[in-house]
Amino acid sequence: MNHNVSPRYLPGPLRAGDRCQLTDPKGKINTVSLKPGDEFHTHRGVIKHDDIIGLPDASVVLNSSGIEYLVMRPLLVDFVMSMPRGAAIIYPKEAQAILGQADIFPGARVVEAGVGSGALSLWLLRAIGPQGHLYSFERREEFAEIAELNVATFNGFTPENWTVTVGDLQDALPKTVRPGEADRVVLDMLAPWECVDMVAEALVPGGVVLMYVATVTQLSRVVEALRATGQFTHPQSSETIVRGWHVEGLAVRPEHRMIGHTAFLVTARKLAPGAYLPDLKRRASKSDFTDEDMEAWTPGILGGREISPKSLRKRVRNATESAELSQSSDSQPEV
């Protein structure tokens, strides 16, 4: 970590370069990056950035029409939902479950693939702290660039304990992480079962692998692949569903909308060399599959979606502007 600056998410007055949320009386939220001389315009009035810079977090300001706006520095959960995206992000409900189920701890050495837009990277970097190290792998250079810019925007700098490698995990992992060096491995990719043996080699005995998969066909394939190696404990599978509640006095009821299925999380732990795991007693399995069945797990069937080059270039530009403003020399916080 760069010790000359403090992370921008730490408490303190709102500073030039910070991102902040402006919430109007109807609850509509707009996110802006504070810049001296700039203004935030709506059809209901104008707010000068200079009127916000220097205020305590969670202050209230008036626009030119006298309308009140709540001004707050975004939490990480807010930032990841509004940051520029290359690939789809891992949503906060899964990210929080990943930190718990994979037992991410301060000082951990964590492997992550793929990095996507950097949402999970931000959660992992915060959890491991400056004593840990995050090794992130991404096949597409454009996605890796957006992820690095998003992390730099949120922190105000690029953490020194973060290594981003562009390339295929199967080729790049052995060149970056020595055997038995990783405490945790988190995979968010279309075909994680292809990397099971390599992950087993990288993990320490007792280390945790967690795989994020979207469909039931992926879930079945990856669980069977983990079992087939004989190097892991019996895989555990789950999904996270979040339902909000409306509470006003005695009017208490579930919200009409909820955040349902977005992905399955599969976890297992690496066995010690030579350890033997007894088979679970269960009914005869119908999990055997043929080469023909494998066709159901191709990227096209699994819903791989390409982003147009034009759209991707625009997202890179947006992420670059935010990162440059966040890291500008005249807006760095004092230590």
C-alpha positions as CSV (number, residue, x, y, z in Angstrom):
1,M,0.0,0.0,0.0
2,N,1.2,3.5,-0.7
3,H,1.8,4.9,2.8
4,N,2.0,8.5,1.6
5,V,-1.8,8.8,1.4
6,S,-4.8,7.6,3.2
7,P,-7.6,5.7,1.5
8,R,-10.4,8.1,0.4
9,Y,-13.1,6.0,2.1
10,L,-11.7,6.8,5.6
11,P,-13.6,9.3,7.7
12,G,-12.9,13.1,7.3
13,P,-14.0,16.2,5.5
14,L,-15.1,15.8,1.9
15,R,-12.1,16.6,-0.4
16,A,-11.5,17.5,-4.0
17,G,-11.3,14.2,-5.9
18,D,-13.7,12.4,-3.6
19,R,-16.8,10.7,-5.0
20,C,-19.9,11.7,-3.1
21,Q,-23.6,10.9,-3.3
22,L,-26.2,13.6,-3.6
23,T,-29.7,12.5,-2.4
24,D,-32.7,14.7,-3.2
25,P,-35.9,14.8,-1.1
26,K,-37.5,12.1,-3.2
27,G,-34.6,9.7,-2.5
28,K,-33.0,9.9,-6.0
29,I,-29.2,9.5,-5.8
30,N,-26.6,11.1,-8.0
31,T,-22.9,10.2,-7.7
32,V,-20.4,12.9,-8.6
33,S,-16.6,13.3,-8.3
34,L,-15.8,16.6,-6.5
35,K,-13.7,19.0,-8.6
36,P,-13.0,22.7,-7.7
37,G,-15.0,25.0,-9.9
38,D,-17.4,22.3,-11.2
39,E,-21.2,22.3,-10.7
40,F,-23.9,19.7,-10.4
41,H,-26.9,20.6,-12.5
42,T,-30.5,19.3,-12.5
43,H,-33.8,20.8,-13.8
44,R,-34.4,21.9,-10.2
45,G,-31.3,23.9,-9.6
46,V,-27.5,23.9,-9.3
47,I,-25.0,22.8,-6.6
48,K,-21.5,24.1,-6.7
49,H,-18.8,21.5,-5.9
50,D,-16.9,24.3,-3.9
51,D,-19.9,24.4,-1.5
52,I,-19.4,20.7,-0.8
53,I,-15.6,20.5,-0.5
54,G,-14.6,20.8,3.1
55,L,-17.9,19.8,4.6
56,P,-18.1,16.9,7.1
57,D,-19.4,13.6,5.6
58,A,-23.3,13.3,5.8
59,S,-24.0,17.0,5.5
60,V,-26.9,18.7,4.0
61,V,-26.5,21.4,1.3
62,L,-29.0,23.7,-0.6
63,N,-29.0,24.0,-4.3
64,S,-29.7,27.3,-6.1
65,S,-33.4,26.8,-5.7
66,G,-33.2,26.1,-2.0
67,I,-33.8,22.3,-2.3
68,E,-32.0,20.3,0.3
69,Y,-29.6,17.5,-0.7
70,L,-28.0,15.0,1.6
71,V,-24.2,14.7,0.8
72,M,-22.4,11.5,1.8
73,R,-19.2,9.7,0.8
74,P,-20.3,6.4,-0.8
75,L,-19.8,3.2,1.1
76,L,-18.1,0.4,-0.7
77,V,-21.5,-1.3,-1.4
78,D,-22.6,2.0,-3.0
79,F,-19.4,2.5,-5.0
80,V,-19.4,-0.9,-6.7
81,M,-23.0,-0.5,-7.9
82,S,-22.2,2.9,-9.6
83,M,-18.6,2.5,-10.9
84,P,-17.8,2.0,-14.6
85,R,-18.1,-1.6,-15.7
86,G,-16.3,-3.7,-18.3
87,A,-17.6,-7.1,-17.3
88,A,-20.6,-7.8,-15.0
89,I,-19.8,-7.4,-11.4
90,I,-20.2,-9.7,-8.4
91,Y,-23.0,-8.1,-6.4
92,P,-22.5,-7.1,-2.8
93,K,-24.8,-9.8,-1.5
94,E,-22.4,-12.4,-3.0
95,A,-19.3,-10.5,-2.2
96,Q,-20.1,-10.4,1.4
97,A,-21.0,-14.1,1.4
98,I,-17.6,-14.8,-0.3
99,L,-15.7,-13.1,2.4
100,G,-17.4,-15.2,5.0
101,Q,-17.6,-18.6,3.3
102,A,-14.0,-18.4,2.0
103,D,-12.9,-17.1,5.4
104,I,-10.9,-14.2,4.0
105,F,-8.7,-12.9,6.8
106,P,-6.1,-10.1,7.3
107,G,-2.8,-11.1,5.9
108,A,-4.2,-13.8,3.6
109,R,-2.7,-14.6,0.2
110,V,-5.6,-14.7,-2.1
111,V,-5.9,-15.7,-5.8
112,E,-8.8,-14.2,-7.8
113,A,-9.8,-15.0,-11.3
114,G,-11.3,-13.3,-13.3
115,V,-11.0,-9.8,-12.0
116,G,-14.0,-8.5,-14.1
117,S,-14.6,-4.8,-13.2
118,G,-12.8,-5.0,-9.9
119,A,-15.8,-5.1,-7.6
120,L,-14.7,-8.3,-5.7
121,S,-11.1,-7.1,-5.8
122,L,-12.1,-4.1,-3.7
123,W,-13.8,-6.3,-1.1
124,L,-10.9,-8.7,-1.0
125,L,-8.3,-6.0,-0.7
126,R,-10.1,-4.5,2.3
127,A,-10.4,-7.9,4.0
128,I,-6.8,-8.9,3.6
129,G,-5.4,-5.6,4.7
130,P,-2.0,-4.2,3.9
131,Q,-0.3,-7.4,5.2
132,G,-2.0,-9.7,2.8
133,H,-1.6,-10.0,-1.0
134,L,-4.2,-10.3,-3.8
135,Y,-3.2,-12.0,-7.0
136,S,-5.9,-11.1,-9.7
137,F,-6.0,-12.8,-13.1
138,E,-8.0,-11.5,-16.1
139,R,-8.0,-12.8,-19.7
140,R,-9.1,-9.5,-21.2
141,E,-6.7,-6.5,-21.0
142,E,-9.6,-4.0,-21.2
143,F,-11.4,-5.5,-18.3
144,A,-8.2,-5.5,-16.2
145,E,-7.6,-1.9,-17.0
146,I,-11.1,-0.9,-15.9
147,A,-10.7,-2.9,-12.7
148,E,-7.4,-1.2,-11.9
149,L,-8.9,2.2,-12.5
150,N,-11.9,1.5,-10.3
151,V,-9.7,0.3,-7.4
152,A,-7.6,3.5,-7.8
153,T,-10.6,5.7,-7.9
154,F,-12.1,4.2,-4.7
155,N,-8.8,4.2,-2.7
156,G,-7.1,7.3,-4.3
157,F,-4.1,5.1,-5.2
158,T,-3.3,1.6,-6.5
159,P,-2.5,-0.8,-3.5
160,E,1.0,-2.1,-3.6
161,N,-0.2,-5.5,-2.3
162,W,-2.2,-6.1,-5.5
163,T,-0.8,-7.9,-8.5
164,V,-3.0,-7.9,-11.7
165,T,-1.9,-10.4,-14.4
166,V,-3.5,-10.4,-17.9
167,G,-3.7,-13.9,-19.3
168,D,-5.3,-17.3,-18.9
169,L,-5.2,-18.6,-15.3
170,Q,-3.9,-22.0,-16.4
171,D,-0.9,-20.5,-18.0
172,A,-0.3,-17.5,-15.6
173,L,-0.9,-19.0,-12.2
174,P,2.2,-21.3,-12.0
175,K,4.3,-18.3,-13.1
176,T,2.9,-16.0,-10.4
177,V,2.1,-18.1,-7.4
178,R,4.3,-20.9,-6.1
179,P,2.9,-24.3,-5.1
180,G,1.3,-24.2,-1.6
181,E,1.5,-20.4,-1.4
182,A,-2.1,-19.4,-1.7
183,D,-4.4,-19.4,1.4
184,R,-7.6,-18.8,-0.6
185,V,-8.6,-19.1,-4.3
186,V,-11.8,-17.4,-5.6
187,L,-12.8,-18.2,-9.2
188,D,-15.4,-16.3,-11.2
189,M,-15.2,-17.7,-14.7
190,L,-17.2,-19.7,-17.2
191,A,-15.4,-23.0,-16.8
192,P,-13.7,-23.1,-13.4
193,W,-13.6,-27.0,-13.5
194,E,-10.7,-26.7,-16.0
195,C,-8.5,-25.1,-13.3
196,V,-9.2,-27.5,-10.4
197,D,-5.9,-29.4,-10.5
198,M,-3.9,-26.2,-10.8
199,V,-5.8,-24.6,-7.9
200,A,-5.1,-27.7,-5.8
201,E,-1.4,-27.3,-6.4
202,A,-1.4,-23.6,-5.5
203,L,-3.4,-23.9,-2.2
204,V,-1.9,-24.6,1.2
205,P,-3.4,-27.7,3.0
206,G,-6.6,-26.6,4.6
207,G,-6.9,-23.7,2.2
208,V,-10.3,-22.8,0.7
209,V,-11.4,-22.7,-2.9
210,L,-14.6,-20.8,-3.7
211,M,-16.2,-20.9,-7.1
212,Y,-18.8,-18.5,-8.3
213,V,-21.1,-20.0,-11.0
214,A,-24.4,-18.7,-12.4
215,T,-26.2,-21.8,-13.7
216,V,-27.1,-25.2,-12.4
217,T,-25.2,-26.9,-15.2
218,Q,-22.0,-25.1,-14.1
219,L,-22.8,-26.0,-10.5
220,S,-23.1,-29.7,-11.3
221,R,-19.9,-29.7,-13.4
222,V,-17.7,-27.9,-10.9
223,V,-18.9,-30.0,-7.9
224,E,-18.2,-33.2,-9.8
225,A,-14.8,-31.9,-10.9
226,L,-13.8,-31.1,-7.3
227,R,-14.9,-34.6,-6.1
228,A,-13.0,-36.3,-8.9
229,T,-9.6,-34.9,-7.9
230,G,-9.7,-36.5,-4.5
231,Q,-7.8,-33.5,-3.2
232,F,-10.6,-31.6,-1.6
233,T,-13.3,-32.0,1.1
234,H,-16.8,-32.6,0.0
235,P,-18.0,-29.4,-1.8
236,Q,-20.7,-27.2,-0.2
237,S,-23.1,-25.3,-2.4
238,S,-25.4,-22.3,-1.6
239,E,-27.0,-19.3,-3.0
240,T,-27.8,-15.9,-1.3
241,I,-31.2,-14.3,-1.6
242,V,-31.9,-10.9,0.0
243,R,-35.4,-9.6,0.9
244,G,-35.8,-6.1,2.3
245,W,-38.6,-5.0,4.7
246,H,-40.8,-1.9,4.8
247,V,-41.0,-0.6,8.3
248,E,-43.1,2.5,9.3
249,G,-44.6,2.3,12.7
250,L,-46.9,-0.7,12.8
251,A,-46.9,-1.0,9.0
252,V,-44.3,-3.8,8.8
253,R,-44.2,-6.0,5.7
254,P,-41.8,-7.5,3.2
255,E,-40.8,-5.3,0.3
256,H,-42.6,-6.1,-3.0
257,R,-39.2,-6.7,-4.7
258,M,-36.3,-8.8,-3.6
259,I,-32.8,-9.7,-4.9
260,G,-33.2,-13.3,-5.9
261,H,-30.8,-15.7,-7.6
262,T,-27.7,-14.3,-9.2
263,A,-25.2,-17.1,-8.6
264,F,-24.2,-20.2,-6.7
265,L,-21.2,-20.3,-4.4
266,V,-19.3,-23.6,-4.2
267,T,-16.7,-24.1,-1.5
268,A,-14.2,-26.8,-0.6
269,R,-11.0,-27.2,1.4
270,K,-7.7,-28.6,0.2
271,L,-6.7,-31.9,1.8
272,A,-3.2,-32.6,3.1
273,P,-0.9,-34.6,0.8
274,G,-1.9,-38.3,1.1
275,A,-5.0,-37.6,3.1
276,Y,-8.0,-39.9,2.3
277,L,-11.5,-38.6,2.4
278,P,-14.2,-41.3,3.0
279,D,-17.1,-41.2,0.6
280,L,-20.3,-39.7,1.9
281,K,-23.2,-42.2,2.4
282,R,-25.8,-41.2,-0.1
283,R,-28.2,-42.7,-2.6
284,A,-27.0,-43.8,-6.0
285,S,-26.0,-40.8,-8.0
286,K,-27.2,-39.8,-11.4
287,S,-24.3,-37.4,-11.8
288,D,-22.4,-39.4,-14.4
289,F,-22.1,-37.5,-17.6
290,T,-20.8,-38.2,-21.1
291,D,-18.9,-36.2,-23.7
292,E,-22.3,-35.2,-25.3
293,D,-23.4,-33.8,-21.9
294,M,-20.3,-31.6,-21.9
295,E,-21.8,-29.6,-24.8
296,A,-24.3,-28.2,-22.3
297,W,-21.4,-26.4,-20.6
298,T,-19.9,-24.5,-23.5
299,P,-19.6,-20.7,-23.1
300,G,-22.4,-20.0,-25.7
301,I,-24.9,-22.2,-23.8
302,L,-23.8,-20.7,-20.5
303,G,-24.7,-17.3,-21.7
304,G,-21.3,-15.6,-22.4
305,R,-22.0,-12.1,-23.6
306,E,-19.6,-9.9,-25.5
307,I,-19.4,-6.2,-25.0
308,S,-19.0,-4.1,-28.2
309,P,-15.6,-2.4,-28.6
310,K,-17.2,1.0,-28.7
311,S,-19.0,0.5,-25.4
312,L,-15.9,-0.9,-23.8
313,R,-13.8,2.1,-24.9
314,K,-16.4,4.5,-23.4
315,R,-16.3,2.6,-20.1
316,V,-12.5,2.7,-20.0
317,R,-12.6,6.5,-20.6
318,N,-15.1,7.0,-17.7
319,A,-13.0,4.9,-15.4
320,T,-9.8,6.7,-16.4
321,E,-11.4,10.1,-15.7
322,S,-12.5,9.0,-12.2
323,A,-9.2,7.5,-11.4
324,E,-7.2,10.5,-12.6
325,L,-9.3,12.9,-10.5
326,S,-9.1,10.7,-7.4
327,Q,-5.3,10.5,-7.7
328,S,-4.6,14.1,-8.7
329,S,-1.7,15.5,-6.7
330,D,-3.5,18.6,-5.6
331,S,-6.3,16.5,-4.0
332,Q,-4.4,13.9,-2.0
333,P,-5.4,13.8,1.6
334,E,-2.9,14.8,4.3
335,V,-1.5,12.1,6.6
